[in-house]
Amino acid sequence: MATLSTKTSSSSALSSIFYPNDADLLLYKDMALALGAPPNSHMFRFLGAPGQHLVFIGETGTLEWARVQQTAACLWPHLPVSGPVASDGTLLDSLPERIVYQMLCTLKRRNMHVDVHEPICLNQGLFRADLTLRKGSVSRYIEVAGCCGSDRITRNEEERRWLARLDQRLAFYRALDITPVVVWLDMFARPAELKDLCIDLVDDVALRGA
């Protein structure tokens, strides 16, 4: 009986590692409220030890991560829904883009616009910016790098392809003598700092576009 009990307990413990615990769910909730959208598992890579179990669950598979989202949604029905669709119905290319778009839309001033995937300079249609904060003739271009953090460390071929595409756009900006703002993935682990960055962008465009 002792051996059977031990095996059952061991099997239960092994199974439980694929499920979020209370600390995971509270962290997920706090991040969702601070970001204005439920985070994806990659954002927890930059939170150190508190986020590592959520990273593990996310890397286990989409069904396991969906379980985290569904459990949190049942516990806190007021949380924003997941996905790339912004609160105003705008469809973005990714969840990170949605988060930055929503922050800018919340903070923007009168006669200020947040454009999605508009050409970098209207007469230069080769590349499109992820987001453009615009007032009058003044624009700030924003690139949202959801593939890696500011350390540029990638973990698989897909992330390397996305980083290579970003580098192509950054080279295009340099050729036009434009300095875009790059929002790296690790910035989503610090929502207050991300919001401060968006406030600075809005303030800059409001001042120069007056």
Contacts in CASP RR format, 6 or more apart in sequence:
PFRMAT RR
TARGET T0000
AUTHOR 0000-0000-0000
METHOD contacts of the structure
MODEL  1
MATLSTKTSSSSALSSIFYPNDADLLLYKDMALALGAPPNSHMFRFLGAP
GQHLVFIGETGTLEWARVQQTAACLWPHLPVSGPVASDGTLLDSLPERIV
YQMLCTLKRRNMHVDVHEPICLNQGLFRADLTLRKGSVSRYIEVAGCCGS
DRITRNEEERRWLARLDQRLAFYRALDITPVVVWLDMFARPAELKDLCID
LVDDVALRGA
17 53 0 8 1.000
17 56 0 8 1.000
18 57 0 8 1.000
18 60 0 8 1.000
18 64 0 8 1.000
19 57 0 8 1.000
19 67 0 8 1.000
20 28 0 8 1.000
20 53 0 8 1.000
20 54 0 8 1.000
20 57 0 8 1.000
20 67 0 8 1.000
20 68 0 8 1.000
20 71 0 8 1.000
20 72 0 8 1.000
21 53 0 8 1.000
23 50 0 8 1.000
24 51 0 8 1.000
24 53 0 8 1.000
24 54 0 8 1.000
24 57 0 8 1.000
24 68 0 8 1.000
25 68 0 8 1.000
25 71 0 8 1.000
25 72 0 8 1.000
25 75 0 8 1.000
27 44 0 8 1.000
27 47 0 8 1.000
27 50 0 8 1.000
27 51 0 8 1.000
27 54 0 8 1.000
28 38 0 8 1.000
28 39 0 8 1.000
28 54 0 8 1.000
28 68 0 8 1.000
28 72 0 8 1.000
29 72 0 8 1.000
29 75 0 8 1.000
29 76 0 8 1.000
29 79 0 8 1.000
31 38 0 8 1.000
31 39 0 8 1.000
31 43 0 8 1.000
31 44 0 8 1.000
31 191 0 8 1.000
32 38 0 8 1.000
32 39 0 8 1.000
32 72 0 8 1.000
32 79 0 8 1.000
32 80 0 8 1.000
33 79 0 8 1.000
34 191 0 8 1.000
34 192 0 8 1.000
35 99 0 8 1.000
35 188 0 8 1.000
35 191 0 8 1.000
35 194 0 8 1.000
36 80 0 8 1.000
36 99 0 8 1.000
36 102 0 8 1.000
36 103 0 8 1.000
37 80 0 8 1.000
37 82 0 8 1.000
37 83 0 8 1.000
37 95 0 8 1.000
37 98 0 8 1.000
37 99 0 8 1.000
37 102 0 8 1.000
38 69 0 8 1.000
38 72 0 8 1.000
38 79 0 8 1.000
38 80 0 8 1.000
38 81 0 8 1.000
38 82 0 8 1.000
38 83 0 8 1.000
38 95 0 8 1.000
39 95 0 8 1.000
39 188 0 8 1.000
40 65 0 8 1.000
40 95 0 8 1.000
40 96 0 8 1.000
41 54 0 8 1.000
41 55 0 8 1.000
41 57 0 8 1.000
41 58 0 8 1.000
41 59 0 8 1.000
41 65 0 8 1.000
41 68 0 8 1.000
42 55 0 8 1.000
42 146 0 8 1.000
42 185 0 8 1.000
43 185 0 8 1.000
43 188 0 8 1.000
43 189 0 8 1.000
44 51 0 8 1.000
44 52 0 8 1.000
44 54 0 8 1.000
44 55 0 8 1.000
44 189 0 8 1.000
45 51 0 8 1.000
45 55 0 8 1.000
45 185 0 8 1.000
45 186 0 8 1.000
45 189 0 8 1.000
46 149 0 8 1.000
46 185 0 8 1.000
46 186 0 8 1.000
46 188 0 8 1.000
46 189 0 8 1.000
47 189 0 8 1.000
54 68 0 8 1.000
57 64 0 8 1.000
57 65 0 8 1.000
57 67 0 8 1.000
57 68 0 8 1.000
58 64 0 8 1.000
58 65 0 8 1.000
58 68 0 8 1.000
69 82 0 8 1.000
72 79 0 8 1.000
73 79 0 8 1.000
73 81 0 8 1.000
80 87 0 8 1.000
82 95 0 8 1.000
83 95 0 8 1.000
83 98 0 8 1.000
84 91 0 8 1.000
84 92 0 8 1.000
84 93 0 8 1.000
84 94 0 8 1.000
84 95 0 8 1.000
84 97 0 8 1.000
84 98 0 8 1.000
85 91 0 8 1.000
85 92 0 8 1.000
85 98 0 8 1.000
86 92 0 8 1.000
86 98 0 8 1.000
86 101 0 8 1.000
86 102 0 8 1.000
86 105 0 8 1.000
87 102 0 8 1.000
88 105 0 8 1.000
90 101 0 8 1.000
90 116 0 8 1.000
92 98 0 8 1.000
92 101 0 8 1.000
92 116 0 8 1.000
93 117 0 8 1.000
93 130 0 8 1.000
94 144 0 8 1.000
94 146 0 8 1.000
96 144 0 8 1.000
96 145 0 8 1.000
96 146 0 8 1.000
96 183 0 8 1.000
96 185 0 8 1.000
96 188 0 8 1.000
97 116 0 8 1.000
97 130 0 8 1.000
97 131 0 8 1.000
97 144 0 8 1.000
99 188 0 8 1.000
99 194 0 8 1.000
100 130 0 8 1.000
100 131 0 8 1.000
100 142 0 8 1.000
100 144 0 8 1.000
100 183 0 8 1.000
100 194 0 8 1.000
100 198 0 8 1.000
101 114 0 8 1.000
101 116 0 8 1.000
101 131 0 8 1.000
103 194 0 8 1.000
103 195 0 8 1.000
103 198 0 8 1.000
104 114 0 8 1.000
104 131 0 8 1.000
104 133 0 8 1.000
104 142 0 8 1.000
104 198 0 8 1.000
104 201 0 8 1.000
104 202 0 8 1.000
105 114 0 8 1.000
107 195 0 8 1.000
107 198 0 8 1.000
107 199 0 8 1.000
107 202 0 8 1.000
108 114 0 8 1.000
108 133 0 8 1.000
108 202 0 8 1.000
109 135 0 8 1.000
109 202 0 8 1.000
109 206 0 8 1.000
111 135 0 8 1.000
111 136 0 8 1.000
112 133 0 8 1.000
112 134 0 8 1.000
112 135 0 8 1.000
112 202 0 8 1.000
112 205 0 8 1.000
112 206 0 8 1.000
113 133 0 8 1.000
113 134 0 8 1.000
113 135 0 8 1.000
114 131 0 8 1.000
114 132 0 8 1.000
114 133 0 8 1.000
114 134 0 8 1.000
115 129 0 8 1.000
115 131 0 8 1.000
115 132 0 8 1.000
115 133 0 8 1.000
115 134 0 8 1.000
116 130 0 8 1.000
116 131 0 8 1.000
117 128 0 8 1.000
117 129 0 8 1.000
117 130 0 8 1.000
118 128 0 8 1.000
118 129 0 8 1.000
118 132 0 8 1.000
119 125 0 8 1.000
119 126 0 8 1.000
119 127 0 8 1.000
119 128 0 8 1.000
119 129 0 8 1.000
120 126 0 8 1.000
120 127 0 8 1.000
120 128 0 8 1.000
120 129 0 8 1.000
120 141 0 8 1.000
120 169 0 8 1.000
120 172 0 8 1.000
120 173 0 8 1.000
120 176 0 8 1.000
120 178 0 8 1.000
121 176 0 8 1.000
121 178 0 8 1.000
124 172 0 8 1.000
124 176 0 8 1.000
126 172 0 8 1.000
127 168 0 8 1.000
127 169 0 8 1.000
127 172 0 8 1.000
129 141 0 8 1.000
129 142 0 8 1.000
129 143 0 8 1.000
129 169 0 8 1.000
129 180 0 8 1.000
130 142 0 8 1.000
130 143 0 8 1.000
130 144 0 8 1.000
131 141 0 8 1.000
131 142 0 8 1.000
131 144 0 8 1.000
132 139 0 8 1.000
132 140 0 8 1.000
132 141 0 8 1.000
132 142 0 8 1.000
133 139 0 8 1.000
133 140 0 8 1.000
133 142 0 8 1.000
133 201 0 8 1.000
133 202 0 8 1.000
133 205 0 8 1.000
134 140 0 8 1.000
134 205 0 8 1.000
135 205 0 8 1.000
135 206 0 8 1.000
135 209 0 8 1.000
136 209 0 8 1.000
137 209 0 8 1.000
138 205 0 8 1.000
138 208 0 8 1.000
138 209 0 8 1.000
139 205 0 8 1.000
140 180 0 8 1.000
140 181 0 8 1.000
140 201 0 8 1.000
140 204 0 8 1.000
140 205 0 8 1.000
141 173 0 8 1.000
141 178 0 8 1.000
141 180 0 8 1.000
141 181 0 8 1.000
142 180 0 8 1.000
142 181 0 8 1.000
142 182 0 8 1.000
142 183 0 8 1.000
142 201 0 8 1.000
143 166 0 8 1.000
143 169 0 8 1.000
143 170 0 8 1.000
143 180 0 8 1.000
143 181 0 8 1.000
143 182 0 8 1.000
143 183 0 8 1.000
144 182 0 8 1.000
144 183 0 8 1.000
145 162 0 8 1.000
145 163 0 8 1.000
145 166 0 8 1.000
145 182 0 8 1.000
145 183 0 8 1.000
145 184 0 8 1.000
145 185 0 8 1.000
146 162 0 8 1.000
146 184 0 8 1.000
146 185 0 8 1.000
147 154 0 8 1.000
147 158 0 8 1.000
147 159 0 8 1.000
147 160 0 8 1.000
147 162 0 8 1.000
147 163 0 8 1.000
147 166 0 8 1.000
147 185 0 8 1.000
148 154 0 8 1.000
148 155 0 8 1.000
148 159 0 8 1.000
148 162 0 8 1.000
148 163 0 8 1.000
148 184 0 8 1.000
148 185 0 8 1.000
149 184 0 8 1.000
149 185 0 8 1.000
149 186 0 8 1.000
149 187 0 8 1.000
150 184 0 8 1.000
150 186 0 8 1.000
150 187 0 8 1.000
151 186 0 8 1.000
152 163 0 8 1.000
154 160 0 8 1.000
154 163 0 8 1.000
166 182 0 8 1.000
169 180 0 8 1.000
170 180 0 8 1.000
170 182 0 8 1.000
173 179 0 8 1.000
173 180 0 8 1.000
181 197 0 8 1.000
181 201 0 8 1.000
183 194 0 8 1.000
183 197 0 8 1.000
187 193 0 8 1.000
187 194 0 8 1.000
187 197 0 8 1.000
188 194 0 8 1.000
END
